[in-house]
Amino acid sequence: MNSLPLQNKVAIVTGASRGIGAGIAETLARRGAKVAITFTSDSSIDAVEQLVKKIKGFGTSADAIKIQADLRDISSTKHIVDTTVKAFGSTIHILVNNAGITNDRISLGSHTMEDYRKIFDVNVRGVFFMTEAVVSNLSHGDRGSIINIGSIGGRMGVPQNSIYGASKAAIEGFTRCWAAELGPHSHTVNQINPGAVDTDLLKEYGSGGRQFAEKMTPFENRIGLPSDIAEVVAFLAEDRSRWITGQVISASGGLAMY
């Protein structure tokens, strides 16, 4: 297999300052991609700068830039695309819609409009308009790949998690419709639903939540790593996966089996 299957490909990875997103950005770059890394908070600047520096040091065609943008702001999507094009040229080959947020577990009847808006503005509206902004720059005559990062929570009935679960389920609808619409243009659209992954989000569930997830995960009874998810993303971004589109893949060690 070509050691740099994504050489000279341009990728945007949203929400890539840490965790799964950072793992995806690094894995794509290790395969030769030029990666635009988006992040929101000032507190993430140092981490992103370190990631960009690391990628630039790979000594291959890989490169990276950082873009600070809040997907709750509709204008941010154009800013992300414009900045990427300025740095790497007008063609974008890969979009990974990774950015997403959750909220504390809230019982039905206790939600506010702000709880709803906070989740859907990023997890649903942000994904939709980020993709809208990229479409006209997707590769012409070469395969483009859109990869949405969902969650097994979009299909599982998790108590006190209805808004987050619904937001991730909504992306599945986008995935299938976009695959049907963009397929004639040689583009693929797929979704990955991670299970429990060793990130800051998992820490919010405490040691009890971690132990439960480990027990319920068939493969090695362990928590997933960001690299476990990133490897699946890289496969879907490469040409060897060209016959896969419109699919939702559970990358959960068997915690959720589709």
C-alpha positions as CSV (number, residue, x, y, z in Angstrom):
1,M,0.0,0.0,0.0
2,N,1.2,3.5,-0.7
3,S,2.7,4.9,2.5
4,L,1.3,8.3,1.7
5,P,-2.1,7.5,0.2
6,L,-3.3,11.1,0.9
7,Q,-0.3,12.9,-0.5
8,N,-1.3,16.4,-1.7
9,K,-4.9,15.9,-0.5
10,V,-6.4,18.8,1.4
11,A,-8.5,18.1,4.5
12,I,-10.5,20.2,6.9
13,V,-11.1,18.7,10.4
14,T,-13.4,20.6,12.6
15,G,-13.0,20.6,16.4
16,A,-9.5,19.2,16.2
17,S,-7.7,20.8,19.1
18,R,-7.8,17.6,21.2
19,G,-9.2,14.1,21.6
20,I,-10.7,12.4,18.5
21,G,-10.3,15.5,16.3
22,A,-6.6,15.9,17.0
23,G,-6.1,12.2,16.4
24,I,-7.9,12.4,13.1
25,A,-5.8,15.5,12.0
26,E,-2.5,13.8,12.8
27,T,-3.5,10.5,11.2
28,L,-4.5,12.2,7.9
29,A,-1.3,14.2,7.9
30,R,0.8,11.0,8.5
31,R,-0.7,9.8,5.2
32,G,0.4,12.9,3.5
33,A,-2.6,15.3,3.8
34,K,-2.5,19.0,4.2
35,V,-4.8,19.6,7.2
36,A,-6.8,22.7,8.3
37,I,-7.4,22.3,12.0
38,T,-10.3,24.2,13.4
39,F,-10.9,25.0,17.1
40,T,-13.1,27.4,19.1
41,S,-11.6,28.4,22.4
42,D,-8.6,30.5,23.2
43,S,-7.7,27.9,25.8
44,S,-7.0,25.5,22.9
45,I,-4.5,27.7,21.1
46,D,-1.4,26.2,22.6
47,A,-2.5,22.6,22.0
48,V,-3.3,23.4,18.3
49,E,0.0,25.2,17.8
50,Q,1.8,22.1,19.1
51,L,-0.2,19.8,16.8
52,V,0.5,22.0,13.8
53,K,4.2,22.1,14.7
54,K,4.2,18.3,15.0
55,I,2.6,17.8,11.6
56,K,5.0,20.2,9.9
57,G,7.8,18.1,11.3
58,F,6.8,14.9,9.5
59,G,9.1,15.7,6.6
60,T,6.6,14.7,3.9
61,S,4.0,16.5,1.9
62,A,2.0,16.9,5.1
63,D,1.2,20.4,6.3
64,A,-1.2,22.0,8.7
65,I,-2.7,25.3,9.6
66,K,-4.9,26.4,12.5
67,I,-8.2,28.2,12.1
68,Q,-10.1,29.6,15.1
69,A,-13.8,29.6,14.4
70,D,-17.0,29.0,16.3
71,L,-19.5,26.9,14.3
72,R,-22.4,28.5,16.1
73,D,-21.6,31.6,14.0
74,I,-22.8,30.9,10.5
75,S,-20.2,33.1,8.9
76,S,-17.5,30.9,10.4
77,T,-17.9,28.3,7.8
78,K,-17.0,30.6,4.9
79,H,-14.0,31.8,7.0
80,I,-12.8,28.2,7.4
81,V,-13.1,27.5,3.7
82,D,-11.5,30.8,2.6
83,T,-8.6,30.3,5.0
84,T,-8.0,26.7,3.8
85,V,-8.1,27.7,0.1
86,K,-5.7,30.6,0.7
87,A,-3.2,28.2,2.4
88,F,-3.5,25.1,0.2
89,G,-5.3,26.0,-3.0
90,S,-8.9,25.9,-4.3
91,T,-9.5,22.2,-4.1
92,I,-10.6,20.5,-0.9
93,H,-10.6,16.7,-0.9
94,I,-11.7,15.7,2.6
95,L,-14.1,17.2,5.1
96,V,-14.3,15.7,8.6
97,N,-17.3,17.1,10.5
98,N,-16.0,16.3,14.0
99,A,-16.8,19.3,16.1
100,G,-19.6,18.6,18.5
101,I,-20.7,19.3,22.1
102,T,-22.9,17.8,24.7
103,N,-24.4,19.0,27.9
104,D,-24.9,17.7,31.4
105,R,-27.5,15.0,31.6
106,I,-30.8,16.7,31.9
107,S,-34.1,15.1,32.7
108,L,-37.1,15.5,30.3
109,G,-39.1,18.5,31.5
110,S,-36.1,20.4,32.8
111,H,-34.6,21.6,29.5
112,T,-34.4,25.2,28.5
113,M,-34.4,26.6,25.0
114,E,-30.8,27.5,25.5
115,D,-30.0,23.8,26.2
116,Y,-31.6,22.8,22.9
117,R,-30.0,25.7,20.9
118,K,-26.5,25.1,22.3
119,I,-26.4,21.5,21.1
120,F,-28.3,21.8,17.8
121,D,-26.4,25.0,16.7
122,V,-23.1,23.1,16.7
123,N,-24.0,19.4,16.2
124,V,-26.6,19.9,13.5
125,R,-26.6,23.4,12.0
126,G,-22.8,23.6,12.1
127,V,-22.4,20.3,10.3
128,F,-25.0,21.3,7.7
129,F,-23.5,24.7,6.8
130,M,-19.9,23.6,7.1
131,T,-20.7,21.0,4.4
132,E,-22.6,23.6,2.3
133,A,-19.6,25.9,2.4
134,V,-17.2,23.1,1.3
135,V,-19.2,21.5,-1.5
136,S,-18.3,24.0,-4.3
137,N,-14.6,23.4,-3.5
138,L,-14.7,19.6,-3.5
139,S,-12.4,18.0,-6.0
140,H,-13.6,18.0,-9.6
141,G,-12.7,14.8,-11.5
142,D,-11.3,13.3,-8.3
143,R,-13.1,11.7,-5.4
144,G,-14.0,13.9,-2.5
145,S,-14.8,12.5,0.9
146,I,-17.1,13.8,3.6
147,I,-16.9,12.0,6.9
148,N,-19.3,12.9,9.7
149,I,-18.5,12.0,13.3
150,G,-21.7,10.9,15.1
151,S,-22.1,8.8,18.2
152,I,-23.6,5.5,19.2
153,G,-25.7,7.7,21.4
154,G,-27.6,8.7,18.2
155,R,-29.1,5.2,18.1
156,M,-29.1,4.1,21.8
157,G,-31.8,5.2,24.2
158,V,-29.7,7.0,26.8
159,P,-31.7,8.5,29.7
160,Q,-31.3,12.3,30.2
161,N,-29.5,12.6,26.9
162,S,-32.3,13.2,24.4
163,I,-31.1,16.5,22.8
164,Y,-27.5,15.2,22.2
165,G,-28.8,11.8,21.0
166,A,-31.3,13.5,18.6
167,S,-28.5,15.8,17.2
168,K,-26.3,12.8,16.4
169,A,-29.3,11.0,14.8
170,A,-30.0,14.0,12.6
171,I,-26.5,13.7,11.1
172,E,-27.3,10.2,9.9
173,G,-30.1,11.8,7.7
174,F,-27.6,14.2,6.3
175,T,-25.1,11.4,5.6
176,R,-27.6,9.4,3.5
177,C,-29.1,12.3,1.6
178,W,-25.7,13.8,0.8
179,A,-24.3,10.4,-0.4
180,A,-27.2,10.1,-2.8
181,E,-26.8,13.7,-4.0
182,L,-23.0,13.8,-4.3
183,G,-22.4,10.3,-5.5
184,P,-22.9,11.2,-9.2
185,H,-20.0,13.7,-8.8
186,S,-17.7,11.0,-7.5
187,H,-17.9,12.0,-3.9
188,T,-18.6,9.7,-0.9
189,V,-20.3,10.6,2.3
190,N,-20.1,8.4,5.4
191,Q,-20.6,8.6,9.1
192,I,-18.6,7.1,12.0
193,N,-20.3,6.5,15.3
194,P,-17.7,6.2,18.1
195,G,-18.4,4.3,21.3
196,A,-16.7,5.2,24.6
197,V,-13.4,6.9,23.7
198,D,-10.6,8.0,26.1
199,T,-11.3,11.8,25.9
200,D,-12.2,14.6,28.2
201,L,-15.8,13.9,27.6
202,L,-15.6,10.4,29.0
203,K,-14.1,11.8,32.2
204,E,-17.3,13.6,32.9
205,Y,-19.0,10.2,33.5
206,G,-16.5,9.3,36.3
207,S,-14.8,6.1,37.0
208,G,-18.1,4.2,37.2
209,G,-19.1,5.2,33.7
210,R,-15.7,4.2,32.4
211,Q,-15.8,0.8,34.1
212,F,-19.3,0.1,32.8
213,A,-18.3,1.0,29.2
214,E,-15.2,-1.3,29.5
215,K,-17.3,-4.2,30.7
216,M,-19.9,-3.7,27.9
217,T,-17.3,-3.4,25.1
218,P,-16.6,-6.9,23.7
219,F,-13.3,-6.2,22.0
220,E,-10.6,-6.5,24.8
221,N,-13.1,-5.0,27.3
222,R,-11.4,-1.6,26.9
223,I,-12.1,2.0,26.1
224,G,-11.4,3.2,22.6
225,L,-8.5,5.5,21.8
226,P,-8.7,8.5,19.5
227,S,-6.4,6.6,17.1
228,D,-9.0,3.8,16.8
229,I,-11.4,6.3,15.4
230,A,-8.8,8.1,13.3
231,E,-7.8,4.9,11.5
232,V,-11.4,4.4,10.3
233,V,-11.6,8.0,9.1
234,A,-8.3,7.6,7.2
235,F,-9.6,4.5,5.5
236,L,-12.8,6.3,4.4
237,A,-10.7,9.2,3.1
238,E,-8.5,7.0,1.0
239,D,-9.4,5.8,-2.5
240,R,-9.5,2.2,-1.4
241,S,-12.9,2.9,0.2
242,R,-14.4,4.4,-2.9
243,W,-17.2,1.9,-3.0
244,I,-18.4,2.7,0.5
245,T,-20.9,5.6,0.7
246,G,-24.1,6.5,2.6
247,Q,-23.0,4.2,5.5
248,V,-23.0,4.6,9.3
249,I,-20.2,2.7,10.8
250,S,-20.1,1.8,14.5
251,A,-16.5,2.2,15.6
252,S,-17.1,1.1,19.1
253,G,-15.3,-2.2,19.7
254,G,-18.7,-3.9,19.5
255,L,-20.3,-1.8,22.2
256,A,-23.0,-1.0,19.5
257,M,-23.4,-3.5,16.7
258,Y,-25.2,-2.4,13.5
